[in-house]
Amino acid sequence: MTADNEAGLVFQKHGNLVLVTAEDNPDLGLRDRKKAATREALGAAALRLALTNGPENVRVNDIADAVGVSPRTYNNYFHSTLHAICVALAADRALRVGQAVRTRPADEPLLTVVTEAIVKQYAGDAEPTKETVALITSAPALTSEYAKTVGALEYPLAAAIQARTGPGPMPAVVAAAVSAAARVATENWLQDEETRPFEAVLRESLAIVAPILLAADVRPG
């Protein structure tokens, strides 16, 4: 499911996840713009409360009250408080990765396109701050949820790869492998003994699935 709006947001539903990202399309109405604003406000409130009180002390009612909506409305957007916190942290980068892959030149190698799109959204200037890392690692459940949020790039990435290579099982297989590599990189980087920048850890994991990306780099005939 997708919908776009003049404020530059696009909704896409993948299973139980509803992700939002930027895209310039003036088709979404007022109702969906309000949904985008509510979702963003809920995520921001969840993150703010987690930073102030600790993630284990954040309750759905607290987040809903901070935004002025009901807990039932909150549950339409997020399946838990940790989900809201992590989506706010990840800033819906998964769909931005898909969008970046779609907009790259067709003759650019898929390996380069996918790797650089992911690195741009999750590492370098986008790398979590020390404060954010401290929050993520403060509770094992939050660490796991954040890694899963990073791994959520599988579905938008599969659609973007299919747009480049054509239908078939290959796009989904490739996206699943890349998503798993990103999730594992995140889990490893959040370990105390890992001192390298996230970009180094992420590129290392993505290099492992490079042969799959190379094998998938075909163009529709």
Secondary structure, 3 states (H helix, E strand, C coil): CEEECCCCEEEEEECCEEEEEECCCCCCCHHHHHHHHHHHHHHHHHHHHHHHHCHHHCCHHHHHHHHCCCHHHHHCCCCCHHHHHHHHHHCCHHHHHHHHHHHCCCCCCHHHHHHHHHHHHHCHHHCCCHHHHHHHCCCHHHHHHHHHHHHCCHHHHHHHHHHHHCCCCHHHHHHHHHHHHHHHHHHHHCCCCCCCCHHHHHHHHHHHCHHHHHHHCCCCC
